[in-house]
Amino acid sequence: MPRAFTPKVITANRLLEGDAVWLTADDRWSPNMSEAELIEDEAVAQDRLIHAQSQPDHVVGAYLADAKAGENGPEPTHFRETFRTRGPSNYPHGKQAEI
């Protein structure tokens, strides 16, 4: 029996900078997961993923990531995505420097 679909966001890495980004409902790539489109329908998720993957001049490695609705927008449900929201880990820069 297939698993039930759970809410997702689409994430990728910005082509030039390599930063983690999330696809918004208005088709922008945001560095903030809280601005991402939370997708609750599997067919819509697949269509949006195809749309994201068709932008190789902007992002690479687009995929669906599990998420949940939070107080300020989508939040990660897996440690990998939590880690990606914090930016590069080799030294404080990018999102980490803002904390």
Buried (B, 14 or more C-beta within 10 A) or exposed (E): EEEEEEBBBBBBBBBEEEBBBBBBEEEEBBBBBEBBBBBEEBEEBEEBBEEBBEBEEBBEEBEBBBBEEEEEBBBBBEEEBEEBBEBBEEEEEBBEEEE
